[in-house]
Amino acid sequence: STIFTIAGVYALIAFPLAVVGGIVAMKYASHNFNAPTRTSEVVREIPARVSGICIRVFPMYFSGLLPFLTIYYEAHYVFAGMWGHQ
């Protein structure tokens, strides 16, 4: 029932306020906005892809493995405590 309460609060309060805030921001936004940063016209080259451990596949699998192993480790101690290593 708690999850439905949280979802109801989000659906009835947070989401409509976010939509109204977006509409108000679009209506009152300045159209001649200049960002407070300077950009240079210097052309910069894009670095070449690096092979080995820096590719995106390794961090993707590793970042999924850590939470799984943590949950497995905690569940092992909970179940071992409940059934006494039987």
ABEGO torsion letter per residue (X at the ends): XAAAAAAAAAAAAAAAAAAAAAAAAAAABBAABBBABBBBABBBBBBBBBBEAABAAAAAAAAAAAAAAAAAAAAAAAAAAAAGGX
